[in-house]
Amino acid sequence: MRRSKHTVTYLYVLFFVLLLNFVLPRLLPGGPIDFLEGGEDGPVFISDAQKVAMRDYYHLDESAWMQLADYVKGIFTFDFGQSFTYKMPVYEVIMNRLPWTLLIVGVATVLSIVIGIVAGLLSAWRHAGDHDRGWFLSMISVSTIPDFLTGMLFVLGFSVKWDWFPLGGAATPFYTPNGWWDLLIDVSWHAVLPVVTLTVANTASIYLLMRNEAIRVLREPFIEFALAKGVGSGTILYRHVLRNAILPIITMVVVRLGGLLAGSVLVETVFSYPGIGNLLQEAILARDYPLLHGLFVLMTVFVLLLNMAADRIYPLLDPRIQTGKQGGA
């Protein structure tokens, strides 16, 4: 019964967001034709006849209800039409860019989780000590720096000043690798700074939550009992503290995954990385309605699926949650 209620809630959220997805792009000032022309004093002159032909070609002269019907049809058929900017089906444009975002977001997520959890556990174990204060102040300081500013500092330092990493892009232009190993090295070399930027921007929140939860668990009586029995610190941290403090971390990771996908807009823009975030910025500037529809639907479904997965994982990690639900029922 409870699962059915959750499913209905997710469906309501999905319906509301999909409706906003259609309305919000059309509330932006200007339109696709205005972007192509560049305004009244733009470099491209488009006659009134050409504008009429373009509106007819892109179905912009149809009523809002007709456009909404085409949009809903596209949701069920996964066909949002052709991108105004790329003159390609929206599905193909997104699929060409999606792997690059999944690469940097996936690696950054794993690194931030591992670093945040390990640092939070060690900091909690040395609570009120010098190491704990040093970690805590460092993480607080890092969390106040916007990710785009971190990325710009990395570009200025590691790319401009020392020339250790490329300024941007996902691969070296006009470079022909000798094999898959050379291609892997080239792609990894370009992905280092975006990955590090996303990792730095998201590690602090996981660390702070892990530290607070671990300190709470360390004050529990069963931890004192384990210490009295002579159980080692590693066993206490990873078998007792981590297992009892991990649930809020899962919530944080789920929220951060959706935030990373949306937050990659700024990072990919700074590094000119050809991912979903950079594509979203281009679609907004060009008022590319079909591409905006496809990207927002992708992000919405991604975030909802993550939340549904978290709801299924919780009872597996802590059976008391399932028992509490059954008792409440």
C-alpha positions as protocol buffer text, in pm:
chain_id: "A"
residue {
  index: 1
  type: MET
  ca { x: 0 y: 0 z: 0 }
}
residue {
  index: 2
  type: ARG
  ca { x: 280 y: 237 z: 92 }
}
residue {
  index: 3
  type: ARG
  ca { x: 469 y: 159 z: -227 }
}
residue {
  index: 4
  type: SER
  ca { x: 163 y: 239 z: -434 }
}
residue {
  index: 5
  type: LYS
  ca { x: 134 y: 577 z: -258 }
}
residue {
  index: 6
  type: HIS
  ca { x: 498 y: 649 z: -336 }
}
residue {
  index: 7
  type: THR
  ca { x: 444 y: 555 z: -700 }
}
residue {
  index: 8
  type: VAL
  ca { x: 144 y: 788 z: -724 }
}
residue {
  index: 9
  type: THR
  ca { x: 350 y: 1067 z: -567 }
}
residue {
  index: 10
  type: TYR
  ca { x: 629 y: 1017 z: -819 }
}
residue {
  index: 11
  type: LEU
  ca { x: 377 y: 1022 z: -1103 }
}
residue {
  index: 12
  type: TYR
  ca { x: 231 y: 1352 z: -977 }
}
residue {
  index: 13
  type: VAL
  ca { x: 579 y: 1504 z: -954 }
}
residue {
  index: 14
  type: LEU
  ca { x: 666 y: 1375 z: -1302 }
}
residue {
  index: 15
  type: PHE
  ca { x: 346 y: 1522 z: -1449 }
}
residue {
  index: 16
  type: PHE
  ca { x: 403 y: 1862 z: -1284 }
}
residue {
  index: 17
  type: VAL
  ca { x: 768 y: 1884 z: -1392 }
}
residue {
  index: 18
  type: LEU
  ca { x: 688 y: 1777 z: -1748 }
}
residue {
  index: 19
  type: LEU
  ca { x: 425 y: 2050 z: -1766 }
}
residue {
  index: 20
  type: LEU
  ca { x: 678 y: 2307 z: -1642 }
}
residue {
  index: 21
  type: ASN
  ca { x: 922 y: 2171 z: -1896 }
}
residue {
  index: 22
  type: PHE
  ca { x: 688 y: 2280 z: -2174 }
}
residue {
  index: 23
  type: VAL
  ca { x: 593 y: 2618 z: -2027 }
}
residue {
  index: 24
  type: LEU
  ca { x: 922 y: 2757 z: -1890 }
}
residue {
  index: 25
  type: PRO
  ca { x: 1129 y: 2762 z: -2213 }
}
residue {
  index: 26
  type: ARG
  ca { x: 852 y: 2960 z: -2384 }
}
residue {
  index: 27
  type: LEU
  ca { x: 856 y: 3218 z: -2104 }
}
residue {
  index: 28
  type: LEU
  ca { x: 1215 y: 3310 z: -2187 }
}
residue {
  index: 29
  type: PRO
  ca { x: 1250 y: 3641 z: -2376 }
}
residue {
  index: 30
  type: GLY
  ca { x: 1296 y: 3604 z: -2748 }
}
residue {
  index: 31
  type: GLY
  ca { x: 1277 y: 3285 z: -2949 }
}
residue {
  index: 32
  type: PRO
  ca { x: 1472 y: 3061 z: -3187 }
}
residue {
  index: 33
  type: ILE
  ca { x: 1430 y: 3300 z: -3480 }
}
residue {
  index: 34
  type: ASP
  ca { x: 1552 y: 3595 z: -3272 }
}
residue {
  index: 35
  type: PHE
  ca { x: 1860 y: 3396 z: -3172 }
}
residue {
  index: 36
  type: LEU
  ca { x: 1944 y: 3313 z: -3535 }
}
residue {
  index: 37
  type: GLU
  ca { x: 1899 y: 3676 z: -3637 }
}
residue {
  index: 38
  type: GLY
  ca { x: 2092 y: 3813 z: -3339 }
}
residue {
  index: 39
  type: GLY
  ca { x: 1837 y: 4083 z: -3257 }
}
residue {
  index: 40
  type: GLU
  ca { x: 1746 y: 4397 z: -3449 }
}
residue {
  index: 41
  type: ASP
  ca { x: 2112 y: 4493 z: -3501 }
}
residue {
  index: 42
  type: GLY
  ca { x: 2232 y: 4135 z: -3546 }
}
residue {
  index: 43
  type: PRO
  ca { x: 2481 y: 4027 z: -3811 }
}
residue {
  index: 44
  type: VAL
  ca { x: 2231 y: 3803 z: -3992 }
}
residue {
  index: 45
  type: PHE
  ca { x: 1943 y: 3958 z: -4185 }
}
residue {
  index: 46
  type: ILE
  ca { x: 1632 y: 3742 z: -4213 }
}
residue {
  index: 47
  type: SER
  ca { x: 1343 y: 3871 z: -4422 }
}
residue {
  index: 48
  type: ASP
  ca { x: 985 y: 3849 z: -4305 }
}
residue {
  index: 49
  type: ALA
  ca { x: 915 y: 3576 z: -4565 }
}
residue {
  index: 50
  type: GLN
  ca { x: 1207 y: 3372 z: -4435 }
}
residue {
  index: 51
  type: LYS
  ca { x: 1085 y: 3412 z: -4078 }
}
residue {
  index: 52
  type: VAL
  ca { x: 740 y: 3288 z: -4176 }
}
residue {
  index: 53
  type: ALA
  ca { x: 893 y: 2991 z: -4358 }
}
residue {
  index: 54
  type: MET
  ca { x: 1113 y: 2905 z: -4060 }
}
residue {
  index: 55
  type: ARG
  ca { x: 823 y: 2927 z: -3815 }
}
residue {
  index: 56
  type: ASP
  ca { x: 624 y: 2697 z: -4040 }
}
residue {
  index: 57
  type: TYR
  ca { x: 915 y: 2452 z: -4077 }
}
residue {
  index: 58
  type: TYR
  ca { x: 972 y: 2431 z: -3700 }
}
residue {
  index: 59
  type: HIS
  ca { x: 594 y: 2436 z: -3625 }
}
residue {
  index: 60
  type: LEU
  ca { x: 632 y: 2753 z: -3418 }
}
residue {
  index: 61
  type: ASP
  ca { x: 326 y: 2904 z: -3587 }
}
residue {
  index: 62
  type: GLU
  ca { x: 99 y: 2637 z: -3439 }
}
residue {
  index: 63
  type: SER
  ca { x: -117 y: 2709 z: -3138 }
}
residue {
  index: 64
  type: ALA
  ca { x: 14 y: 2637 z: -2790 }
}
residue {
  index: 65
  type: TRP
  ca { x: -227 y: 2344 z: -2756 }
}
residue {
  index: 66
  type: MET
  ca { x: -99 y: 2185 z: -3078 }
}
residue {
  index: 67
  type: GLN
  ca { x: 260 y: 2229 z: -2961 }
}
residue {
  index: 68
  type: LEU
  ca { x: 167 y: 2077 z: -2624 }
}
residue {
  index: 69
  type: ALA
  ca { x: 7 y: 1778 z: -2800 }
}
residue {
  index: 70
  type: ASP
  ca { x: 324 y: 1723 z: -3005 }
}
residue {
  index: 71
  type: TYR
  ca { x: 530 y: 1754 z: -2687 }
}
residue {
  index: 72
  type: VAL
  ca { x: 323 y: 1493 z: -2501 }
}
residue {
  index: 73
  type: LYS
  ca { x: 340 y: 1263 z: -2802 }
}
residue {
  index: 74
  type: GLY
  ca { x: 717 y: 1304 z: -2804 }
}
residue {
  index: 75
  type: ILE
  ca { x: 739 y: 1201 z: -2437 }
}
residue {
  index: 76
  type: PHE
  ca { x: 568 y: 868 z: -2504 }
}
residue {
  index: 77
  type: THR
  ca { x: 753 y: 801 z: -2830 }
}
residue {
  index: 78
  type: PHE
  ca { x: 1090 y: 942 z: -2713 }
}
residue {
  index: 79
  type: ASP
  ca { x: 1086 y: 1163 z: -3021 }
}
residue {
  index: 80
  type: PHE
  ca { x: 1115 y: 1535 z: -2945 }
}
residue {
  index: 81
  type: GLY
  ca { x: 1174 y: 1631 z: -3305 }
}
residue {
  index: 82
  type: GLN
  ca { x: 1476 y: 1801 z: -3456 }
}
residue {
  index: 83
  type: SER
  ca { x: 1705 y: 2038 z: -3273 }
}
residue {
  index: 84
  type: PHE
  ca { x: 1683 y: 2391 z: -3410 }
}
residue {
  index: 85
  type: THR
  ca { x: 2058 y: 2438 z: -3359 }
}
residue {
  index: 86
  type: TYR
  ca { x: 2208 y: 2106 z: -3468 }
}
residue {
  index: 87
  type: LYS
  ca { x: 1953 y: 2011 z: -3737 }
}
residue {
  index: 88
  type: MET
  ca { x: 1956 y: 1658 z: -3596 }
}
residue {
  index: 89
  type: PRO
  ca { x: 1706 y: 1451 z: -3397 }
}
residue {
  index: 90
  type: VAL
  ca { x: 1717 y: 1550 z: -3030 }
}
residue {
  index: 91
  type: TYR
  ca { x: 1775 y: 1189 z: -2927 }
}
residue {
  index: 92
  type: GLU
  ca { x: 2095 y: 1169 z: -3133 }
}
residue {
  index: 93
  type: VAL
  ca { x: 2226 y: 1502 z: -3004 }
}
residue {
  index: 94
  type: ILE
  ca { x: 2175 y: 1396 z: -2641 }
}
residue {
  index: 95
  type: MET
  ca { x: 2324 y: 1050 z: -2693 }
}
residue {
  index: 96
  type: ASN
  ca { x: 2636 y: 1205 z: -2847 }
}
residue {
  index: 97
  type: ARG
  ca { x: 2691 y: 1423 z: -2540 }
}
residue {
  index: 98
  type: LEU
  ca { x: 2563 y: 1199 z: -2257 }
}
residue {
  index: 99
  type: PRO
  ca { x: 2867 y: 964 z: -2230 }
}
residue {
  index: 100
  type: TRP
  ca { x: 3101 y: 1256 z: -2159 }
}
residue {
  index: 101
  type: THR
  ca { x: 2888 y: 1380 z: -1870 }
}
residue {
  index: 102
  type: LEU
  ca { x: 2845 y: 1028 z: -1732 }
}
residue {
  index: 103
  type: LEU
  ca { x: 3222 y: 991 z: -1737 }
}
residue {
  index: 104
  type: ILE
  ca { x: 3312 y: 1295 z: -1530 }
}
residue {
  index: 105
  type: VAL
  ca { x: 3002 y: 1279 z: -1305 }
}
residue {
  index: 106
  type: GLY
  ca { x: 3047 y: 907 z: -1240 }
}
residue {
  index: 107
  type: VAL
  ca { x: 3415 y: 932 z: -1151 }
}
residue {
  index: 108
  type: ALA
  ca { x: 3361 y: 1247 z: -941 }
}
residue {
  index: 109
  type: THR
  ca { x: 3075 y: 1080 z: -753 }
}
residue {
  index: 110
  type: VAL
  ca { x: 3282 y: 773 z: -664 }
}
residue {
  index: 111
  type: LEU
  ca { x: 3580 y: 984 z: -555 }
}
residue {
  index: 112
  type: SER
  ca { x: 3371 y: 1225 z: -346 }
}
residue {
  index: 113
  type: ILE
  ca { x: 3188 y: 937 z: -174 }
}
residue {
  index: 114
  type: VAL
  ca { x: 3508 y: 747 z: -90 }
}
residue {
  index: 115
  type: ILE
  ca { x: 3703 y: 1055 z: 24 }
}
residue {
  index: 116
  type: GLY
  ca { x: 3408 y: 1203 z: 216 }
}
residue {
  index: 117
  type: ILE
  ca { x: 3323 y: 881 z: 401 }
}
residue {
  index: 118
  type: VAL
  ca { x: 3682 y: 787 z: 488 }
}
residue {
  index: 119
  type: ALA
  ca { x: 3772 y: 1141 z: 596 }
}
residue {
  index: 120
  type: GLY
  ca { x: 3449 y: 1174 z: 795 }
}
residue {
  index: 121
  type: LEU
  ca { x: 3509 y: 847 z: 981 }
}
residue {
  index: 122
  type: LEU
  ca { x: 3870 y: 931 z: 1066 }
}
residue {
  index: 123
  type: SER
  ca { x: 3776 y: 1284 z: 1170 }
}
residue {
  index: 124
  type: ALA
  ca { x: 3498 y: 1153 z: 1398 }
}
residue {
  index: 125
  type: TRP
  ca { x: 3734 y: 897 z: 1551 }
}
residue {
  index: 126
  type: ARG
  ca { x: 3974 y: 1181 z: 1642 }
}
residue {
  index: 127
  type: HIS
  ca { x: 3692 y: 1414 z: 1744 }
}
residue {
  index: 128
  type: ALA
  ca { x: 3804 y: 1734 z: 1922 }
}
residue {
  index: 129
  type: GLY
  ca { x: 4166 y: 1662 z: 1826 }
}
residue {
  index: 130
  type: ASP
  ca { x: 4399 y: 1859 z: 1600 }
}
residue {
  index: 131
  type: HIS
  ca { x: 4340 y: 1631 z: 1302 }
}
residue {
  index: 132
  type: ASP
  ca { x: 3964 y: 1670 z: 1338 }
}
residue {
  index: 133
  type: ARG
  ca { x: 3984 y: 2049 z: 1358 }
}
residue {
  index: 134
  type: GLY
  ca { x: 4216 y: 2062 z: 1058 }
}
residue {
  index: 135
  type: TRP
  ca { x: 3988 y: 1844 z: 843 }
}
residue {
  index: 136
  type: PHE
  ca { x: 3678 y: 2031 z: 960 }
}
residue {
  index: 137
  type: LEU
  ca { x: 3813 y: 2380 z: 888 }
}
residue {
  index: 138
  type: SER
  ca { x: 3952 y: 2269 z: 551 }
}
residue {
  index: 139
  type: MET
  ca { x: 3621 y: 2117 z: 440 }
}
residue {
  index: 140
  type: ILE
  ca { x: 3422 y: 2419 z: 560 }
}
residue {
  index: 141
  type: SER
  ca { x: 3653 y: 2649 z: 366 }
}
residue {
  index: 142
  type: VAL
  ca { x: 3632 y: 2439 z: 49 }
}
residue {
  index: 143
  type: SER
  ca { x: 3252 y: 2416 z: 67 }
}
residue {
  index: 144
  type: THR
  ca { x: 3221 y: 2797 z: 49 }
}
residue {
  index: 145
  type: ILE
  ca { x: 3396 y: 2818 z: -290 }
}
residue {
  index: 146
  type: PRO
  ca { x: 3160 y: 2793 z: -593 }
}
residue {
  index: 147
  type: ASP
  ca { x: 3246 y: 2510 z: -829 }
}
residue {
  index: 148
  type: PHE
  ca { x: 3283 y: 2740 z: -1130 }
}
residue {
  index: 149
  type: LEU
  ca { x: 3537 y: 2952 z: -937 }
}
residue {
  index: 150
  type: THR
  ca { x: 3729 y: 2638 z: -842 }
}
residue {
  index: 151
  type: GLY
  ca { x: 3732 y: 2538 z: -1207 }
}
residue {
  index: 152
  type: MET
  ca { x: 3858 y: 2879 z: -1318 }
}
residue {
  index: 153
  type: LEU
  ca { x: 4139 y: 2868 z: -1060 }
}
residue {
  index: 154
  type: PHE
  ca { x: 4239 y: 2522 z: -1184 }
}
residue {
  index: 155
  type: VAL
  ca { x: 4241 y: 2644 z: -1544 }
}
residue {
  index: 156
  type: LEU
  ca { x: 4453 y: 2948 z: -1459 }
}
residue {
  index: 157
  type: GLY
  ca { x: 4696 y: 2745 z: -1248 }
}
residue {
  index: 158
  type: PHE
  ca { x: 4728 y: 2402 z: -1408 }
}
residue {
  index: 159
  type: SER
  ca { x: 4649 y: 2492 z: -1771 }
}
residue {
  index: 160
  type: VAL
  ca { x: 4763 y: 2851 z: -1828 }
}
residue {
  index: 161
  type: LYS
  ca { x: 5051 y: 2895 z: -1585 }
}
residue {
  index: 162
  type: TRP
  ca { x: 5203 y: 2544 z: -1569 }
}
residue {
  index: 163
  type: ASP
  ca { x: 5053 y: 2391 z: -1885 }
}
residue {
  index: 164
  type: TRP
  ca { x: 5002 y: 2053 z: -1717 }
}
residue {
  index: 165
  type: PHE
  ca { x: 4651 y: 1996 z: -1852 }
}
residue {
  index: 166
  type: PRO
  ca { x: 4458 y: 2117 z: -2160 }
}
residue {
  index: 167
  type: LEU
  ca { x: 4246 y: 2431 z: -2141 }
}
residue {
  index: 168
  type: GLY
  ca { x: 3928 y: 2249 z: -2239 }
}
residue {
  index: 169
  type: GLY
  ca { x: 3757 y: 1993 z: -2453 }
}
residue {
  index: 170
  type: ALA
  ca { x: 3722 y: 1618 z: -2410 }
}
residue {
  index: 171
  type: ALA
  ca { x: 3991 y: 1508 z: -2656 }
}
residue {
  index: 172
  type: THR
  ca { x: 4278 y: 1660 z: -2851 }
}
residue {
  index: 173
  type: PRO
  ca { x: 4155 y: 1800 z: -3186 }
}
residue {
  index: 174
  type: PHE
  ca { x: 4290 y: 1631 z: -3500 }
}
residue {
  index: 175
  type: TYR
  ca { x: 4474 y: 1373 z: -3287 }
}
residue {
  index: 176
  type: THR
  ca { x: 4485 y: 1019 z: -3426 }
}
residue {
  index: 177
  type: PRO
  ca { x: 4558 y: 772 z: -3144 }
}
residue {
  index: 178
  type: ASN
  ca { x: 4766 y: 464 z: -3219 }
}
residue {
  index: 179
  type: GLY
  ca { x: 4531 y: 245 z: -3020 }
}
residue {
  index: 180
  type: TRP
  ca { x: 4270 y: 235 z: -2746 }
}
residue {
  index: 181
  type: TRP
  ca { x: 4537 y: 296 z: -2482 }
}
residue {
  index: 182
  type: ASP
  ca { x: 4645 y: 626 z: -2636 }
}
residue {
  index: 183
  type: LEU
  ca { x: 4280 y: 728 z: -2670 }
}
residue {
  index: 184
  type: LEU
  ca { x: 4216 y: 642 z: -2304 }
}
residue {
  index: 185
  type: ILE
  ca { x: 4514 y: 848 z: -2191 }
}
residue {
  index: 186
  type: ASP
  ca { x: 4406 y: 1146 z: -2401 }
}
residue {
  index: 187
  type: VAL
  ca { x: 4045 y: 1136 z: -2276 }
}
residue {
  index: 188
  type: SER
  ca { x: 4158 y: 1090 z: -1913 }
}
residue {
  index: 189
  type: TRP
  ca { x: 4403 y: 1379 z: -1947 }
}
residue {
  index: 190
  type: HIS
  ca { x: 4122 y: 1611 z: -2057 }
}
residue {
  index: 191
  type: ALA
  ca { x: 3884 y: 1483 z: -1786 }
}
residue {
  index: 192
  type: VAL
  ca { x: 4118 y: 1532 z: -1489 }
}
residue {
  index: 193
  type: LEU
  ca { x: 4038 y: 1896 z: -1410 }
}
residue {
  index: 194
  type: PRO
  ca { x: 3657 y: 1868 z: -1455 }
}
residue {
  index: 195
  type: VAL
  ca { x: 3655 y: 1555 z: -1237 }
}
residue {
  index: 196
  type: VAL
  ca { x: 3869 y: 1718 z: -967 }
}
residue {
  index: 197
  type: THR
  ca { x: 3650 y: 2029 z: -972 }
}
residue {
  index: 198
  type: LEU
  ca { x: 3328 y: 1828 z: -926 }
}
residue {
  index: 199
  type: THR
  ca { x: 3494 y: 1613 z: -659 }
}
residue {
  index: 200
  type: VAL
  ca { x: 3615 y: 1914 z: -458 }
}
residue {
  index: 201
  type: ALA
  ca { x: 3272 y: 2077 z: -484 }
}
residue {
  index: 202
  type: ASN
  ca { x: 3085 y: 1772 z: -348 }
}
residue {
  index: 203
  type: THR
  ca { x: 3323 y: 1605 z: -102 }
}
residue {
  index: 204
  type: ALA
  ca { x: 3274 y: 1856 z: 179 }
}
residue {
  index: 205
  type: SER
  ca { x: 2900 y: 1792 z: 222 }
}
residue {
  index: 206
  type: ILE
  ca { x: 2949 y: 1415 z: 239 }
}
residue {
  index: 207
  type: TYR
  ca { x: 3236 y: 1457 z: 484 }
}
residue {
  index: 208
  type: LEU
  ca { x: 3039 y: 1685 z: 716 }
}
residue {
  index: 209
  type: LEU
  ca { x: 2736 y: 1456 z: 723 }
}
residue {
  index: 210
  type: MET
  ca { x: 2950 y: 1145 z: 772 }
}
residue {
  index: 211
  type: ARG
  ca { x: 3143 y: 1312 z: 1053 }
}
residue {
  index: 212
  type: ASN
  ca { x: 2831 y: 1423 z: 1240 }
}
residue {
  index: 213
  type: GLU
  ca { x: 2661 y: 1084 z: 1205 }
}
residue {
  index: 214
  type: ALA
  ca { x: 2976 y: 898 z: 1305 }
}
residue {
  index: 215
  type: ILE
  ca { x: 3019 y: 1114 z: 1617 }
}
residue {
  index: 216
  type: ARG
  ca { x: 2657 y: 1037 z: 1713 }
}
residue {
  index: 217
  type: VAL
  ca { x: 2709 y: 662 z: 1668 }
}
residue {
  index: 218
  type: LEU
  ca { x: 3039 y: 666 z: 1859 }
}
residue {
  index: 219
  type: ARG
  ca { x: 2849 y: 793 z: 2164 }
}
residue {
  index: 220
  type: GLU
  ca { x: 2615 y: 494 z: 2164 }
}
residue {
  index: 221
  type: PRO
  ca { x: 2648 y: 236 z: 2447 }
}
residue {
  index: 222
  type: PHE
  ca { x: 2726 y: -55 z: 2213 }
}
residue {
  index: 223
  type: ILE
  ca { x: 3040 y: 126 z: 2093 }
}
residue {
  index: 224
  type: GLU
  ca { x: 3161 y: 159 z: 2452 }
}
residue {
  index: 225
  type: PHE
  ca { x: 3088 y: -210 z: 2503 }
}
residue {
  index: 226
  type: ALA
  ca { x: 3288 y: -301 z: 2192 }
}
residue {
  index: 227
  type: LEU
  ca { x: 3581 y: -88 z: 2310 }
}
residue {
  index: 228
  type: ALA
  ca { x: 3567 y: -255 z: 2651 }
}
residue {
  index: 229
  type: LYS
  ca { x: 3587 y: -595 z: 2481 }
}
residue {
  index: 230
  type: GLY
  ca { x: 3904 y: -486 z: 2304 }
}
residue {
  index: 231
  type: VAL
  ca { x: 3763 y: -470 z: 1952 }
}
residue {
  index: 232
  type: GLY
  ca { x: 4004 y: -296 z: 1713 }
}
residue {
  index: 233
  type: SER
  ca { x: 3943 y: 58 z: 1590 }
}
residue {
  index: 234
  type: GLY
  ca { x: 3918 y: -52 z: 1226 }
}
residue {
  index: 235
  type: THR
  ca { x: 3649 y: -308 z: 1308 }
}
residue {
  index: 236
  type: ILE
  ca { x: 3453 y: -53 z: 1511 }
}
residue {
  index: 237
  type: LEU
  ca { x: 3469 y: 210 z: 1240 }
}
residue {
  index: 238
  type: TYR
  ca { x: 3385 y: -4 z: 939 }
}
residue {
  index: 239
  type: ARG
  ca { x: 3161 y: -275 z: 1089 }
}
residue {
  index: 240
  type: HIS
  ca { x: 2970 y: -76 z: 1351 }
}
residue {
  index: 241
  type: VAL
  ca { x: 2998 y: 300 z: 1294 }
}
residue {
  index: 242
  type: LEU
  ca { x: 2982 y: 300 z: 913 }
}
residue {
  index: 243
  type: ARG
  ca { x: 2689 y: 58 z: 898 }
}
residue {
  index: 244
  type: ASN
  ca { x: 2481 y: 263 z: 1142 }
}
residue {
  index: 245
  type: ALA
  ca { x: 2571 y: 602 z: 992 }
}
residue {
  index: 246
  type: ILE
  ca { x: 2542 y: 519 z: 623 }
}
residue {
  index: 247
  type: LEU
  ca { x: 2166 y: 580 z: 574 }
}
residue {
  index: 248
  type: PRO
  ca { x: 2183 y: 962 z: 568 }
}
residue {
  index: 249
  type: ILE
  ca { x: 2483 y: 934 z: 336 }
}
residue {
  index: 250
  type: ILE
  ca { x: 2269 y: 743 z: 86 }
}
residue {
  index: 251
  type: THR
  ca { x: 2019 y: 1027 z: 87 }
}
residue {
  index: 252
  type: MET
  ca { x: 2302 y: 1276 z: 35 }
}
residue {
  index: 253
  type: VAL
  ca { x: 2449 y: 1073 z: -250 }
}
residue {
  index: 254
  type: VAL
  ca { x: 2109 y: 1046 z: -422 }
}
residue {
  index: 255
  type: VAL
  ca { x: 2052 y: 1420 z: -395 }
}
residue {
  index: 256
  type: ARG
  ca { x: 2408 y: 1495 z: -505 }
}
residue {
  index: 257
  type: LEU
  ca { x: 2385 y: 1273 z: -810 }
}
residue {
  index: 258
  type: GLY
  ca { x: 2095 y: 1473 z: -942 }
}
residue {
  index: 259
  type: GLY
  ca { x: 2270 y: 1793 z: -840 }
}
residue {
  index: 260
  type: LEU
  ca { x: 2591 y: 1684 z: -1011 }
}
residue {
  index: 261
  type: LEU
  ca { x: 2410 y: 1626 z: -1338 }
}
residue {
  index: 262
  type: ALA
  ca { x: 2254 y: 1973 z: -1321 }
}
residue {
  index: 263
  type: GLY
  ca { x: 2561 y: 2134 z: -1165 }
}
residue {
  index: 264
  type: SER
  ca { x: 2782 y: 2010 z: -1445 }
}
residue {
  index: 265
  type: VAL
  ca { x: 2645 y: 2301 z: -1651 }
}
residue {
  index: 266
  type: LEU
  ca { x: 2890 y: 2548 z: -1495 }
}
residue {
  index: 267
  type: VAL
  ca { x: 3185 y: 2310 z: -1479 }
}
residue {
  index: 268
  type: GLU
  ca { x: 3144 y: 2194 z: -1838 }
}
residue {
  index: 269
  type: THR
  ca { x: 3109 y: 2555 z: -1949 }
}
residue {
  index: 270
  type: VAL
  ca { x: 3433 y: 2656 z: -1775 }
}
residue {
  index: 271
  type: PHE
  ca { x: 3626 y: 2367 z: -1932 }
}
residue {
  index: 272
  type: SER
  ca { x: 3436 y: 2371 z: -2267 }
}
residue {
  index: 273
  type: TYR
  ca { x: 3359 y: 2006 z: -2199 }
}
residue {
  index: 274
  type: PRO
  ca { x: 3109 y: 1864 z: -2452 }
}
residue {
  index: 275
  type: GLY
  ca { x: 2865 y: 1711 z: -2207 }
}
residue {
  index: 276
  type: ILE
  ca { x: 2500 y: 1747 z: -2116 }
}
residue {
  index: 277
  type: GLY
  ca { x: 2561 y: 2055 z: -1901 }
}
residue {
  index: 278
  type: ASN
  ca { x: 2730 y: 2245 z: -2181 }
}
residue {
  index: 279
  type: LEU
  ca { x: 2458 y: 2129 z: -2420 }
}
residue {
  index: 280
  type: LEU
  ca { x: 2189 y: 2260 z: -2183 }
}
residue {
  index: 281
  type: GLN
  ca { x: 2352 y: 2602 z: -2173 }
}
residue {
  index: 282
  type: GLU
  ca { x: 2369 y: 2612 z: -2553 }
}
residue {
  index: 283
  type: ALA
  ca { x: 2002 y: 2507 z: -2579 }
}
residue {
  index: 284
  type: ILE
  ca { x: 1893 y: 2781 z: -2337 }
}
residue {
  index: 285
  type: LEU
  ca { x: 2085 y: 3053 z: -2521 }
}
residue {
  index: 286
  type: ALA
  ca { x: 1953 y: 2936 z: -2859 }
}
residue {
  index: 287
  type: ARG
  ca { x: 1594 y: 2890 z: -2729 }
}
residue {
  index: 288
  type: ASP
  ca { x: 1612 y: 2540 z: -2878 }
}
residue {
  index: 289
  type: TYR
  ca { x: 1275 y: 2417 z: -2747 }
}
residue {
  index: 290
  type: PRO
  ca { x: 1296 y: 2052 z: -2866 }
}
residue {
  index: 291
  type: LEU
  ca { x: 1645 y: 2011 z: -2721 }
}
residue {
  index: 292
  type: LEU
  ca { x: 1540 y: 2175 z: -2393 }
}
residue {
  index: 293
  type: HIS
  ca { x: 1244 y: 1937 z: -2371 }
}
residue {
  index: 294
  type: GLY
  ca { x: 1463 y: 1632 z: -2420 }
}
residue {
  index: 295
  type: LEU
  ca { x: 1728 y: 1745 z: -2170 }
}
residue {
  index: 296
  type: PHE
  ca { x: 1480 y: 1838 z: -1897 }
}
residue {
  index: 297
  type: VAL
  ca { x: 1290 y: 1511 z: -1940 }
}
residue {
  index: 298
  type: LEU
  ca { x: 1617 y: 1321 z: -1913 }
}
residue {
  index: 299
  type: MET
  ca { x: 1718 y: 1502 z: -1593 }
}
residue {
  index: 300
  type: THR
  ca { x: 1372 y: 1467 z: -1439 }
}
residue {
  index: 301
  type: VAL
  ca { x: 1352 y: 1093 z: -1503 }
}
residue {
  index: 302
  type: PHE
  ca { x: 1709 y: 1051 z: -1379 }
}
residue {
  index: 303
  type: VAL
  ca { x: 1641 y: 1223 z: -1045 }
}
residue {
  index: 304
  type: LEU
  ca { x: 1310 y: 1040 z: -989 }
}
residue {
  index: 305
  type: LEU
  ca { x: 1468 y: 703 z: -1062 }
}
residue {
  index: 306
  type: LEU
  ca { x: 1744 y: 779 z: -811 }
}
residue {
  index: 307
  type: ASN
  ca { x: 1488 y: 860 z: -542 }
}
residue {
  index: 308
  type: MET
  ca { x: 1291 y: 544 z: -619 }
}
residue {
  index: 309
  type: ALA
  ca { x: 1612 y: 341 z: -596 }
}
residue {
  index: 310
  type: ALA
  ca { x: 1689 y: 498 z: -258 }
}
residue {
  index: 311
  type: ASP
  ca { x: 1344 y: 401 z: -129 }
}
residue {
  index: 312
  type: ARG
  ca { x: 1414 y: 40 z: -227 }
}
residue {
  index: 313
  type: ILE
  ca { x: 1766 y: 33 z: -84 }
}
residue {
  index: 314
  type: TYR
  ca { x: 1679 y: 174 z: 261 }
}
residue {
  index: 315
  type: PRO
  ca { x: 1500 y: -139 z: 393 }
}
residue {
  index: 316
  type: LEU
  ca { x: 1782 y: -361 z: 268 }
}
residue {
  index: 317
  type: LEU
  ca { x: 2041 y: -166 z: 467 }
}
residue {
  index: 318
  type: ASP
  ca { x: 1827 y: -126 z: 779 }
}
residue {
  index: 319
  type: PRO
  ca { x: 1543 y: -381 z: 825 }
}
residue {
  index: 320
  type: ARG
  ca { x: 1403 y: -167 z: 1106 }
}
residue {
  index: 321
  type: ILE
  ca { x: 1267 y: 71 z: 842 }
}
residue {
  index: 322
  type: GLN
  ca { x: 1060 y: -204 z: 683 }
}
residue {
  index: 323
  type: THR
  ca { x: 950 y: -326 z: 1027 }
}
residue {
  index: 324
  type: GLY
  ca { x: 844 y: 27 z: 1120 }
}
residue {
  index: 325
  type: LYS
  ca { x: 640 y: 58 z: 802 }
}
residue {
  index: 326
  type: GLN
  ca { x: 462 y: -272 z: 867 }
}
residue {
  index: 327
  type: GLY
  ca { x: 399 y: -175 z: 1229 }
}
residue {
  index: 328
  type: GLY
  ca { x: 256 y: 160 z: 1122 }
}
residue {
  index: 329
  type: ALA
  ca { x: 33 y: -12 z: 869 }
}
